[in-house]
Amino acid sequence: MKLVSEKPLAYSEALAVLEKRQKDCALSYEQQNTFDYLTAFAKITDKEAAELKKELVGMGVDERSAVVIASVLPKKEEEVKTILGKAGDTELPKNILKTVKKFTGKK
């Protein structure tokens, strides 16, 4: 199999791809395991994940970190700092958490 392109996807976006593929044909063993995992851990819709990623990138978060944040949906500043791997900026993790809360509905 030849790799044509690569694009990082949040859990819910990958789940949407597998759901579409599942309608067209049976999933392979690996795809079914991935589908089961994503079904258990994807907490927002693929459209919400795409919008969250867009907002995070607009805040200055790189795309790969935005994908991880949209997948994990961190609840604490320490989790955000671990994902970003940056020290110093104290406002960005707080703003990221506020943005994530908009999509998860958790106060």
Secondary structure, 3 states (H helix, E strand, C coil): CCCCCCCCCCHHHHHHHHHHHHHHCCCCHHHHHHHHHHHHHCCCCHHHHHHHHHHHHHCCCCHHHHHHHHHHCCCCHHHHHHHHCCCCCCHHHHHHHHHHHHHHCCC
